[in-house]
Amino acid sequence: MNELSLQSYDYDLPHAQIATEPLERREDARLLVYYPRTKNIEHHTFDAFESLVPRSHALVINDTKVLKARFFAQKDNGKSVEFLYHHHLDTTHFLAQIRGRVREGQRFWLGDKLCLVVAKKLDNGLRNLVCLDDSAPLEKPAFLEWLQAHGQMPIPPYLGRRAHEGEERDYQNPFAQHLGAIAAPTASLHFSPQALERLKQRYRIAPITLHIGAGTFQPVSAENILEHAMHSEEFCVPKESAQLLESDTPLLAIGTTAMRTIEEYARSRRRSGACTLFLHPQNRPKRAHALLTNFHLPKSSLLMLVASMIGLGETHRIYGEAIARGYRFYSYGDAMLIADWDAQ
């Protein structure tokens, strides 16, 4: 199996195993535990998490908060058009995806006063936009406030539906502190607020922030994965968390975004900036070797991150067993724990 070939990261998943809604009780999700030292697999429910993870480990959590980034605006003829906000370029201009064809200079209306103008069409499919309030550019804080009041949660596109009211709770990171993501760090969705309080009492917690972008859903297209241009996401590592990352404390990354931030810091010692780190079998983790994550899309950079930890062959074996046992996949699905300790 060629670990640099895109086709090596493909697999067949029965459509019925794509989780389209979360479980009513988060801890009822299933948890596959893999021990790399012995290559053993165990099957639990998520409420066993705290009994499985040694107290010696620190948990690195991503405290980004998901924006209501999907919204609708009207053309001059009244037709509604869908937008997905990405991020601001400066105080007034921002990038967004727009469903359908648009032209530079085209206007879209957000009610009676606010007007969006397409400033530039980019080659990557994104659009540079500015929002005008009675001809005056609306600055970032005011536009984000409008988004939070009028937008929808940006649930994954493969769900094939619009967000419903419950998604404000179900698709929001329970660790959320800093607004800026347009996708949830989904490994965190298995924790209830009550579980978070127990975690704080049992483990050292290292919060980091990585604002997840839409690139997380884009499949790798380069046939040689080394040619893949990884998407960029803004990150920040607080000083106290950086000290923990620099220590000898064993680290368990809660999600792939926490893992990428740990590894970005291990390589660059930058506490903030743009993270474009691509982890794969020829670029393996250096600092964290335990990971809690969901089951990921075929040919995705997230699946390649898993393979960077345990190898491509073991990744396929584990995914094959998860499929055979009826695990639920993707953002609202079940979880997988890669342990760097021995089974208890």
C-alpha positions in Angstrom: 0.0 0.0 0.0 1.6 3.3 -1.2 1.3 5.8 1.7 1.9 8.7 -0.7 -0.9 7.7 -3.1 -4.2 9.5 -2.7 -6.0 6.3 -3.7 -4.5 4.5 -0.7 -6.7 6.7 1.6 -10.0 5.7 0.0 -12.5 3.3 1.6 -16.2 2.3 1.2 -18.6 3.4 3.8 -22.3 2.3 3.8 -24.4 5.5 3.6 -26.5 4.4 6.6 -23.4 4.8 8.8 -23.1 8.5 8.2 -24.4 10.1 11.3 -26.8 12.9 10.3 -28.0 13.8 13.8 -26.2 13.7 17.2 -27.2 11.2 19.9 -29.6 12.6 22.5 -27.0 11.8 25.2 -23.5 12.6 24.1 -21.8 9.9 26.3 -23.8 7.2 24.6 -21.6 7.4 21.5 -19.4 4.5 21.0 -15.6 4.7 21.6 -13.1 2.5 19.8 -9.8 2.4 21.7 -6.6 1.5 19.8 -3.4 0.6 21.6 -0.4 1.1 19.1 2.0 -0.8 21.4 0.1 -4.0 21.2 -2.2 -3.2 18.2 -5.2 -4.3 20.3 -8.6 -2.7 19.8 -11.2 -2.3 22.5 -14.8 -1.2 22.2 -16.5 1.0 24.8 -19.1 3.7 25.1 -17.9 7.3 25.5 -18.8 7.4 29.2 -15.8 5.2 29.8 -13.4 7.9 28.6 -12.4 9.2 32.0 -11.7 5.7 33.4 -9.5 4.9 30.4 -7.2 8.0 30.3 -4.4 8.1 32.9 -4.4 11.0 35.2 -0.8 11.6 34.3 -1.9 13.0 30.9 -2.8 16.6 30.1 -5.7 17.2 27.8 -5.2 19.8 25.0 -8.5 21.3 24.0 -9.5 23.6 21.2 -11.6 26.5 22.6 -12.6 28.0 19.3 -16.3 29.0 19.0 -18.3 28.3 15.8 -19.7 31.3 14.0 -23.2 31.3 12.5 -21.3 31.6 9.2 -24.0 30.5 6.8 -26.4 33.3 5.8 -28.7 34.4 2.9 -28.8 37.7 1.0 -31.0 39.0 -1.8 -30.2 40.1 -5.3 -31.7 43.3 -6.7 -34.4 41.1 -8.2 -35.3 39.7 -4.7 -33.8 36.2 -5.3 -32.2 34.7 -2.2 -28.5 33.6 -2.5 -26.6 31.5 0.0 -23.2 32.7 1.5 -20.7 31.0 3.7 -18.4 33.5 5.6 -14.8 32.5 5.9 -12.8 35.2 7.6 -11.9 38.9 7.5 -8.9 40.1 5.5 -8.8 43.5 7.2 -11.2 45.7 9.2 -13.9 45.7 6.5 -13.2 43.2 3.8 -13.9 39.5 4.2 -13.8 36.3 2.2 -16.9 34.2 1.6 -18.2 31.5 -0.7 -21.3 32.4 -2.7 -23.6 29.7 -4.2 -24.0 30.4 -7.9 -22.4 32.8 -10.4 -21.6 36.4 -9.4 -19.7 39.3 -11.0 -17.4 41.9 -9.5 -19.4 44.9 -8.3 -22.6 42.9 -7.9 -24.7 43.9 -4.9 -26.7 41.8 -2.4 -29.0 43.0 0.3 -29.2 42.1 4.0 -32.5 43.8 4.8 -33.2 47.4 3.9 -29.9 49.0 5.0 -27.0 46.6 4.7 -25.6 45.9 1.3 -22.9 43.4 0.3 -20.7 44.3 -2.6 -18.4 41.8 -4.5 -15.0 43.6 -4.5 -13.1 40.8 -6.2 -13.5 37.2 -7.5 -10.6 35.0 -6.5 -9.2 32.0 -8.4 -9.9 29.6 -5.5 -13.7 30.2 -5.7 -13.8 32.6 -2.8 -15.1 36.2 -3.1 -13.7 39.3 -1.5 -16.7 41.2 -0.1 -17.4 44.4 1.8 -20.6 45.2 3.7 -22.0 48.7 3.5 -24.3 50.4 6.0 -25.8 53.4 4.2 -22.6 53.5 2.0 -20.2 53.3 5.0 -18.2 50.1 5.3 -19.3 48.0 8.2 -16.3 46.9 10.4 -15.6 43.4 11.5 -17.1 43.5 15.0 -20.4 44.9 13.8 -20.6 42.4 10.9 -19.9 39.4 13.2 -22.6 40.7 15.5 -25.0 40.7 12.6 -23.9 37.2 11.6 -24.6 35.9 15.1 -28.0 37.4 15.1 -29.1 36.4 11.6 -26.8 33.5 10.4 -27.1 29.8 10.6 -24.7 27.2 12.1 -22.5 26.0 9.3 -23.1 22.2 9.6 -21.1 20.0 7.3 -22.1 20.0 3.6 -22.3 16.2 3.5 -25.4 16.3 5.8 -27.3 17.6 2.8 -29.7 19.8 4.8 -30.0 23.2 6.5 -29.2 23.7 10.1 -32.2 23.4 12.5 -32.6 25.3 15.7 -31.1 22.6 17.9 -27.8 22.9 16.0 -26.9 26.0 18.0 -26.4 23.6 20.9 -25.5 20.3 19.1 -22.9 21.7 16.7 -21.2 24.1 19.2 -17.9 23.3 20.9 -18.6 22.7 24.6 -15.1 24.2 25.3 -15.9 27.3 23.2 -14.4 30.7 24.3 -13.1 32.5 21.2 -15.4 33.2 18.2 -14.0 32.5 14.8 -14.5 28.9 13.5 -16.8 27.9 10.6 -16.7 24.2 11.6 -16.7 22.5 15.0 -13.8 20.6 16.5 -16.0 17.5 16.4 -14.1 15.3 18.9 -15.2 17.8 21.6 -18.9 17.3 20.8 -18.8 14.0 22.8 -18.4 16.0 26.1 -21.3 17.3 28.0 -20.9 20.5 30.2 -21.0 18.2 33.2 -18.2 16.1 31.8 -16.1 19.2 31.2 -16.3 20.1 34.9 -15.2 16.5 35.9 -12.3 16.8 33.4 -11.1 20.0 35.0 -10.9 18.2 38.4 -9.2 15.1 37.1 -6.7 16.4 34.5 -4.5 19.3 33.6 -6.3 21.1 30.8 -4.3 23.1 28.2 -6.5 25.3 26.0 -5.4 26.3 22.6 -7.3 28.1 19.8 -7.4 27.1 16.2 -10.2 28.7 14.1 -11.3 25.9 11.8 -12.0 26.9 8.2 -14.0 25.3 5.4 -10.8 23.7 4.1 -11.3 21.0 6.7 -14.0 19.5 4.5 -12.1 19.7 1.2 -10.7 16.3 0.1 -7.1 16.0 -1.0 -7.0 16.1 -4.8 -3.3 15.7 -5.6 -2.5 12.1 -6.6 0.8 12.4 -4.7 -0.3 13.6 -1.3 3.0 15.5 -0.8 1.8 17.9 -3.5 -1.3 18.8 -1.5 -1.5 22.5 -0.6 -2.8 22.4 3.0 -5.4 25.1 3.9 -4.4 27.8 6.4 -6.1 28.3 9.8 -5.3 30.9 12.5 -4.1 29.6 15.8 -3.1 30.9 19.3 -1.3 29.1 22.1 -1.7 30.9 25.5 1.5 31.2 27.6 0.5 28.7 30.2 -0.4 26.1 27.6 2.9 26.7 25.8 4.7 25.9 29.0 2.8 22.6 29.3 3.5 21.8 25.7 7.2 22.3 26.3 7.2 20.1 29.4 7.5 16.3 29.6 3.8 15.9 30.4 2.1 13.3 28.2 -0.4 15.0 26.0 -3.7 13.8 24.7 -5.0 16.0 21.9 -8.8 16.3 21.9 -9.3 16.4 18.2 -7.2 16.8 15.1 -7.1 20.6 15.4 -5.6 20.4 18.8 -3.1 17.9 17.4 -2.1 20.1 14.5 -1.7 23.1 16.9 0.5 21.1 19.3 2.7 19.9 16.4 2.8 23.4 14.9 4.1 24.8 18.2 6.6 21.9 18.6 8.1 22.7 15.2 8.0 26.6 15.2 7.7 27.7 18.8 5.3 30.3 17.5 2.4 31.0 19.8 0.2 32.5 17.1 -0.1 32.8 13.4 -1.3 30.7 10.4 -1.1 26.9 10.7 -0.7 25.1 7.4 0.8 21.9 9.0 0.0 18.7 7.1 0.6 15.6 9.1 0.8 12.3 7.1 2.9 9.1 7.3 6.1 10.9 6.2 5.5 13.8 8.6 4.7 12.2 11.9 3.8 13.8 15.2 6.8 14.8 17.4 5.2 15.9 20.6 1.7 14.3 21.1 1.1 10.7 20.6 -2.4 10.2 22.0 -5.5 11.5 20.2 -9.3 11.5 20.6 -10.9 11.9 17.2 -14.0 11.0 15.1 -14.0 8.8 12.0 -13.1 10.9 8.9 -13.9 11.2 5.3 -12.1 9.1 2.7 -9.1 10.9 1.0 -9.1 13.7 3.6 -6.2 15.3 5.3 -7.7 14.3 8.6 -7.6 10.6 7.7 -3.9 11.1 6.7 -3.3 12.7 10.1 -4.6 9.5 11.8 -2.3 7.4 9.5 0.6 9.6 10.5 0.2 8.3 14.0 -0.5 4.6 13.5 0.4 3.8 9.9 -1.8 3.4 6.8 -2.3 -0.3 7.2 -3.5 -0.1 10.8 -5.7 2.8 9.9 -7.5 0.7 7.3 -7.8 -2.2 9.7 -9.3 -0.1 12.4 -11.7 1.6 10.0 -12.7 -1.8 8.6 -13.6 -3.1 12.0 -15.5 0.1 12.8 -17.5 -0.3 9.6 -18.1 -4.0 10.3 -19.4 -3.2 13.8 -21.7 -0.5 12.7 -20.0 2.6 14.1 -21.4 6.0 13.1 -19.1 8.1 11.1 -18.2 11.8 10.6 -19.0 14.9 12.6 -22.0 13.6 14.6 -20.6 10.1 14.7 -18.8 7.9 17.2 -15.2 8.4 18.5 -11.8 6.8 18.3 -9.1 7.0 21.0 -5.5 6.4 20.0 -3.7 5.6 23.3 0.0 5.9 24.1 -0.4 3.9 27.3 -1.0 0.2 28.0 -4.5 -1.2 28.4 -5.5 -1.3 32.1 
